[in-house]
Amino acid sequence: MTTMTDTSNAARFREFKMPDVGEGLTEAEILKWYVQPGDTVADGQVVCEVETAKAAVELPIPFDGVVHELRFPEGTTVDVGQVIIAVDVAPGSGDAPAPVADPAPAPAPAPSVEPEPEAPKGRQPVLVGYGVSESSTKRRARKGMAAIQAELNGHGAASAPAPAVPAAPAASKERPLAKPPVRKLAKDLGIDLATVVPTGKDGIITREDVHAAATPVATPVPAQVQAPAVAVEAPAPVEAGAVVAGARETRIPVKGVRKAIAQAMVGSAFTAPHVTEFVTVDVTRTMKLVAELKEDKDMAGVRVNPLLLIAKALLVAIKRNPGINAAWDEPNQEIVQKHYVNLGIAAATPRGLIVPNIKDAHDLTLPQLAAALGELVATARDGKTSPAAMAGGTVTITNVGVFGVDTGTPILNPGESAILAVGAIKLQPWVHKGKVKPRQVTTLALSFDHRLVDGELGSKVLADVAAILENPKRLITWA
């Protein structure tokens, strides 16, 4: 009878696993659940939003049913392939078993030490233990937990000779009990779980325990010189990155987009030999053209700004100097010449800097390029940029001028050969037609991979961009 019930339940409930949402990603953080247990879902309905190392992505469920269980709370980093939600695809066919996010263990007959169970064949791992059997999970009993818990709550001070503040347990060869997300949190914060005092049921370490261990506490006064016993409350849980009043430091876990940025920038800076060249240019005529295009009926409905003409100028410069649009293939020791331009635009978002790109930008007319830029920026600001939109870039523009700085020395986006930094456009005194006049001026900086781009080629590209911005009629004569 048990076997038949298990088979029926297996057919009734379907599990949705964390997918690889782009190019070999191994994990993602659950940012927000859009459904809760008991909600009805339909095939293709978005059930949650996750953040990968590249972007925030909404995940649709691939079948109909009623949500039975959410396996992980918001804020949890989940490995690709782990089950995140269970759905009852045959609701109304009988009472559903209770969710098994944290099954209660069978009472231990004595405080003996049991090894952690191996994963039975054919069973899927859940938050704690394996499978859905109520009594299949055994946990190690821990001595002294009642006393420690009483001390943390401020009880038992008069009868217990132990200090008011519990000391961290001594290092043990036994593996501390904690759920996978808690282990991941401890790793991110640099906390050794063997030194954490567990407060969860049956000696399980909770997220709050890890946060408490990461929060500095005052050194207690030795027992022999303490005043009469005073109840000591456990420190309040502190979210990672939260600013604590009076704290001298705040630790922020590096994960998601920020972690990917750090890894990519280190890899790029120490792999490709960077060279950066600068040029200061009078862009007064370009700014006049921007004003005229804003009134042009052919540009109605699209955003016209200096970045649009700078992007077009770079595309023309690449057409005139195609060697700049290449990549270095280290394993094969080859230079890969690209006959297309996927133009990356660095965008600052609340989750960090991302670089989506406009596919085949070289084929677009000016109105089409303006529309593509507008869509790219809006999508990035909303945090909806897909991993595919950030893959395959060939050359990038970073507009640091929006922050009021003159220019910078940008680091190449990995796999690309060049990146153009655009500084702030300012009214400055400039020699124009033999006289000093106020002109709109900016500074451009071009960084390139010196393995495949020599100084001459890099200089020609930068000079061409500057020449076009100084006299935008060249967009017609050089195109």
C-alpha positions in Angstrom: 0.0 0.0 0.0 2.8 2.4 0.8 4.4 1.8 -2.6 1.2 2.6 -4.4 0.7 5.8 -2.4 4.3 6.9 -3.1 3.8 6.2 -6.8 0.5 8.2 -6.9 2.1 11.1 -5.2 5.1 11.0 -7.5 2.8 11.2 -10.5 0.7 13.9 -8.9 3.5 16.4 -8.0 5.9 17.9 -10.4 9.1 19.7 -9.4 10.6 22.7 -11.2 14.4 22.9 -11.0 16.6 26.0 -11.2 17.5 26.2 -14.9 20.7 27.4 -16.5 19.4 30.7 -17.8 22.4 31.5 -19.8 25.8 30.2 -20.9 26.9 27.8 -18.2 25.8 29.7 -15.1 26.1 27.6 -12.0 23.9 29.4 -9.5 21.3 32.1 -9.1 19.8 34.0 -6.2 16.0 34.0 -5.7 15.1 37.7 -5.6 11.3 37.5 -5.4 8.5 34.9 -5.4 5.4 35.9 -7.3 3.4 32.9 -6.0 2.7 31.2 -2.7 1.6 27.7 -1.7 -2.0 27.3 -2.7 -1.9 29.6 -5.7 -3.0 28.3 -9.1 -0.4 28.6 -11.8 -0.6 28.1 -15.6 2.0 26.9 -18.1 4.2 29.9 -19.0 3.3 31.9 -15.9 6.2 33.7 -14.2 6.6 32.4 -10.7 9.8 34.1 -9.5 12.6 36.5 -10.3 16.2 35.3 -9.9 19.5 37.1 -10.2 22.4 35.4 -12.0 26.0 36.5 -12.3 24.8 38.6 -15.3 21.3 39.8 -14.9 17.9 39.5 -13.2 15.7 37.0 -15.0 12.0 36.0 -14.6 11.3 32.3 -14.6 8.1 30.8 -16.0 6.7 27.5 -14.8 6.4 24.9 -17.6 3.1 23.2 -16.4 -0.3 23.9 -14.9 -1.3 23.2 -11.3 -1.5 24.5 -7.7 1.7 25.5 -5.9 2.4 22.9 -3.2 5.7 24.1 -1.9 8.4 26.7 -2.3 11.7 25.1 -1.5 13.8 28.2 -0.9 13.0 31.6 0.6 13.8 34.9 -1.1 17.4 35.9 -0.8 18.7 32.3 -1.1 21.4 31.4 -3.6 20.5 28.2 -5.3 22.6 25.9 -7.5 21.4 25.2 -11.0 19.6 21.8 -11.0 18.1 22.2 -7.5 14.4 21.9 -7.1 12.9 25.4 -6.2 9.1 24.7 -6.4 6.8 21.8 -6.3 3.4 21.9 -8.0 0.3 19.7 -7.6 -0.7 19.0 -11.2 -3.8 17.0 -10.1 -5.4 19.1 -7.4 -8.6 17.8 -5.9 -7.6 14.1 -6.2 -7.1 13.8 -2.4 -5.4 15.4 0.5 -1.9 16.5 -0.4 0.9 15.6 2.0 2.3 18.4 4.0 5.3 20.3 2.6 8.6 18.8 3.5 10.8 21.9 3.6 12.1 20.9 7.1 10.9 17.5 8.2 11.0 16.8 11.9 13.4 14.0 12.9 12.6 10.9 14.8 13.3 11.3 18.5 16.8 10.0 19.4 16.9 7.4 22.1 20.1 8.7 23.5 22.6 11.5 22.8 24.6 9.4 20.5 26.5 10.6 17.4 25.1 9.4 14.0 26.8 10.1 10.7 24.9 12.3 8.2 22.8 10.1 5.9 23.9 9.4 2.3 21.5 10.4 -0.5 19.3 7.3 -1.3 19.2 6.4 -4.9 16.3 7.9 -6.8 15.6 10.5 -4.2 15.9 14.2 -4.7 17.6 16.4 -2.1 15.4 18.9 -0.2 16.4 21.6 2.2 17.5 19.2 5.0 18.2 15.5 4.4 16.9 13.7 1.4 13.5 12.5 0.1 10.1 13.0 1.7 10.0 10.2 4.3 9.1 11.6 7.7 11.5 9.4 9.7 14.3 8.7 7.2 16.5 11.6 8.4 18.7 11.2 11.4 20.5 14.0 13.0 23.3 14.1 15.6 22.1 15.0 19.1 24.1 17.7 20.8 24.8 17.9 24.5 24.1 21.0 26.5 21.8 22.7 24.0 19.1 23.3 26.6 21.6 25.1 28.8 23.0 27.2 25.9 19.5 28.1 24.8 18.6 29.1 28.3 21.6 31.3 28.6 20.9 33.0 25.2 17.3 33.8 26.4 18.6 35.1 29.8 17.2 32.2 31.9 18.9 29.9 34.4 21.5 32.5 35.5 21.0 31.8 39.2 21.3 28.0 39.0 23.8 27.5 36.2 27.5 28.2 37.0 28.3 28.8 33.3 29.2 32.3 32.1 26.4 34.5 31.0 27.8 34.7 27.4 28.1 31.3 25.8 31.5 30.5 24.4 31.8 29.3 20.8 31.9 25.5 20.7 35.4 23.9 20.2 36.3 22.7 16.7 35.0 19.3 16.1 35.5 16.7 13.4 31.7 16.4 13.0 30.1 18.4 10.2 27.9 21.1 11.7 24.2 20.8 10.9 23.0 23.6 8.5 20.9 23.9 5.4 22.7 24.5 2.0 21.7 28.2 1.8 23.0 28.7 5.3 26.3 27.0 4.4 26.5 29.3 1.4 25.9 32.4 3.5 28.6 31.3 6.0 31.0 30.9 3.1 30.2 34.3 1.7 30.8 35.9 5.1 33.9 33.9 5.8 32.4 32.3 8.9 33.5 28.8 10.0 30.3 26.9 10.9 32.2 24.9 13.5 32.5 28.0 15.5 28.9 29.1 15.3 26.5 28.5 18.3 23.3 26.8 16.8 19.9 28.0 18.0 17.7 26.0 15.6 15.8 22.9 16.4 17.9 19.8 17.0 21.1 21.8 16.8 20.6 23.2 13.3 22.5 26.4 12.5 20.2 29.2 11.2 20.9 32.2 9.0 20.5 34.4 12.2 23.2 32.3 13.9 25.6 33.0 11.0 24.8 36.7 11.0 25.2 36.8 14.8 28.6 35.1 14.5 29.6 37.8 11.9 28.7 40.6 14.2 31.5 41.7 16.6 30.5 41.6 20.3 32.2 43.0 23.3 34.7 40.8 25.1 33.0 39.6 28.4 34.5 40.4 31.8 36.0 37.2 33.4 33.5 35.4 35.7 35.6 35.9 38.8 35.4 39.7 38.6 31.9 40.0 37.3 29.1 41.7 39.2 26.1 39.6 40.3 24.7 37.6 37.4 22.9 39.7 34.7 20.8 38.3 31.9 22.5 38.7 28.5 20.3 38.8 25.4 21.5 37.3 22.2 22.6 39.9 19.6 19.8 40.7 17.1 20.2 39.2 13.7 21.9 41.6 11.2 21.3 41.3 7.5 24.5 41.2 5.4 25.5 44.7 4.3 23.2 46.4 6.8 24.7 49.5 8.5 24.8 49.0 12.3 24.8 52.1 14.5 28.3 52.7 15.8 29.9 50.1 13.7 33.2 51.0 12.1 32.9 48.5 9.2 30.1 46.9 7.1 30.7 43.7 5.2 28.8 43.1 2.0 28.8 39.6 0.5 30.1 39.7 -3.1 27.7 37.8 -5.3 25.6 38.0 -8.4 26.4 40.7 -10.9 29.0 42.3 -8.6 30.9 39.0 -8.3 30.8 38.5 -12.0 32.1 42.1 -12.6 35.0 41.6 -10.3 36.1 38.3 -11.8 35.7 39.6 -15.4 37.7 42.8 -14.7 40.5 41.0 -12.9 40.7 38.4 -15.8 40.7 41.2 -18.4 43.2 43.5 -16.7 45.7 40.7 -16.1 45.2 38.9 -19.4 45.0 41.5 -22.1 47.8 44.1 -22.2 45.9 47.4 -22.1 46.9 50.6 -23.9 44.9 53.8 -23.5 45.1 56.8 -25.7 43.3 60.2 -25.2 42.1 63.0 -27.4 40.3 66.2 -26.5 37.8 67.4 -29.2 35.5 70.3 -30.0 32.0 68.8 -30.3 30.1 72.0 -30.8 28.9 71.1 -34.3 27.8 67.6 -33.0 25.7 69.3 -30.2 24.1 71.5 -32.8 23.3 68.4 -34.9 21.7 66.7 -31.9 19.4 69.7 -31.4 18.4 69.6 -35.1 17.8 65.9 -35.1 15.4 66.3 -32.1 13.2 68.4 -34.3 13.5 66.0 -37.3 10.2 64.2 -38.1 12.2 61.1 -39.2 13.5 60.9 -35.6 10.1 61.3 -33.9 9.5 58.8 -31.2 13.1 58.0 -30.5 15.6 59.6 -28.0 18.3 61.7 -29.6 21.4 62.5 -27.5 25.1 62.9 -28.0 25.7 59.2 -27.2 23.7 58.3 -30.4 26.1 60.3 -32.6 29.2 59.1 -30.7 28.0 55.5 -31.3 27.5 56.2 -35.0 30.9 57.8 -35.2 32.6 54.7 -33.7 30.8 52.4 -36.1 32.0 54.5 -39.0 35.6 54.5 -37.6 35.4 50.7 -37.3 34.3 50.4 -40.9 37.3 52.4 -41.9 39.6 50.5 -39.6 38.2 46.9 -39.4 41.2 45.5 -37.7 40.0 47.1 -34.4 37.0 44.8 -34.4 38.7 41.5 -33.4 39.3 39.1 -30.6 42.3 37.2 -29.3 41.9 33.4 -29.3 44.5 32.2 -26.8 44.0 28.4 -27.1 44.4 28.5 -30.9 46.8 31.4 -31.0 44.7 33.2 -33.6 43.3 36.7 -34.1 39.6 36.4 -34.9 38.5 39.2 -37.2 34.8 40.1 -36.7 32.8 41.2 -39.8 29.9 42.4 -37.7 29.7 44.9 -34.8 27.8 44.0 -31.6 28.1 47.4 -30.0 28.2 47.2 -26.2 26.9 50.1 -24.0 28.1 50.1 -20.4 25.1 50.7 -18.2 25.1 51.5 -14.4 22.3 49.7 -12.6 21.4 49.2 -9.0 22.9 45.7 -9.3 26.1 46.9 -10.7 27.7 47.7 -14.1 26.4 45.6 -17.0 27.3 45.8 -20.7 24.4 44.7 -23.0 25.1 45.1 -26.7 23.2 46.0 -29.8 23.4 43.1 -32.2 24.6 43.9 -35.7 24.7 47.6 -35.0 26.7 48.3 -38.2 23.6 47.5 -40.2 21.3 50.0 -38.5 20.2 53.3 -39.8 20.4 56.3 -37.4 16.7 56.1 -36.4 17.1 52.3 -35.9 20.3 52.8 -33.8 18.5 55.4 -31.7 15.6 53.1 -31.0 17.9 50.2 -30.1 19.8 52.5 -27.7 16.6 53.6 -26.0 15.4 50.1 -25.6 18.8 48.9 -24.3 18.9 51.6 -21.6 15.3 51.2 -20.5 15.7 47.5 -20.2 18.9 47.8 -18.2 17.4 50.4 -15.8 14.4 48.0 -15.1 16.9 45.2 -14.4 15.4 43.1 -17.2 18.5 42.7 -19.4 18.8 39.0 -20.4 22.1 37.1 -20.4 21.8 36.8 -24.2 21.8 40.6 -24.6 25.2 40.7 -22.8 26.8 38.0 -24.8 28.8 38.3 -28.0 29.9 42.0 -27.8 32.8 43.1 -29.9 33.4 46.8 -29.0 32.1 48.8 -26.1 31.3 52.5 -25.3 31.2 53.7 -21.7 29.8 57.1 -21.1 31.5 58.3 -17.9 30.7 61.9 -18.7 27.2 61.4 -17.2 28.9 61.4 -13.8 30.6 64.7 -14.5 34.1 63.4 -15.0 36.4 64.2 -17.9 37.4 60.7 -18.9 39.0 57.5 -17.6 41.1 54.5 -18.5 38.4 51.8 -19.1 39.2 48.1 -18.8 38.2 46.0 -21.8 35.1 43.9 -21.6 36.4 40.3 -21.7 36.7 38.9 -25.3 36.6 42.4 -26.9 39.5 44.4 -28.4 38.5 48.0 -27.6 36.4 50.2 -25.4 35.8 53.9 -25.9 35.3 56.1 -22.8 33.4 59.4 -23.3 33.9 62.3 -20.9 31.6 65.1 -19.9 30.8 67.7 -22.5 31.7 71.1 -21.1 31.7 74.7 -22.3 35.4 75.6 -22.4 37.7 78.3 -24.0 38.9 76.9 -27.3 40.9 78.3 -30.3 38.4 78.3 -33.2 39.3 80.0 -36.5 42.2 81.8 -34.9 40.2 83.2 -32.0 39.6 82.0 -28.4 35.9 81.2 -28.1 33.6 79.2 -25.8 33.1 75.8 -27.3 31.6 72.5 -26.3 34.5 70.2 -25.6 35.0 66.6 -24.4 37.8 64.1 -23.9 37.7 60.6 -25.4 39.8 57.7 -24.2 40.3 54.5 -26.2 41.6 51.4 -24.5 42.6 48.5 -26.7 44.3 45.0 -26.5 47.9 45.6 -27.6 48.3 42.0 -28.6 46.1 42.5 -31.7 45.8 46.3 -31.9 49.1 48.2 -32.4 49.5 51.9 -31.6 48.9 53.0 -35.2 45.6 51.2 -35.6 44.4 52.4 -32.2 45.4 55.9 -32.9 43.6 55.9 -36.3 40.3 54.7 -34.8 40.4 57.3 -32.0 41.4 60.1 -34.5 38.5 59.1 -36.8 36.0 59.3 -34.0 37.3 62.7 -32.9 37.2 64.0 -36.5 33.6 62.9 -37.0 32.5 64.5 -33.8 34.3 67.7 -34.7 32.6 67.8 -38.1 29.6 65.4 -38.2 29.2 65.9 -42.0 31.8 63.1 -42.2 29.1 60.7 -41.2 27.9 61.1 -44.7 31.2 61.4 -46.6 32.9 58.6 -44.7 30.0 56.2 -44.3 
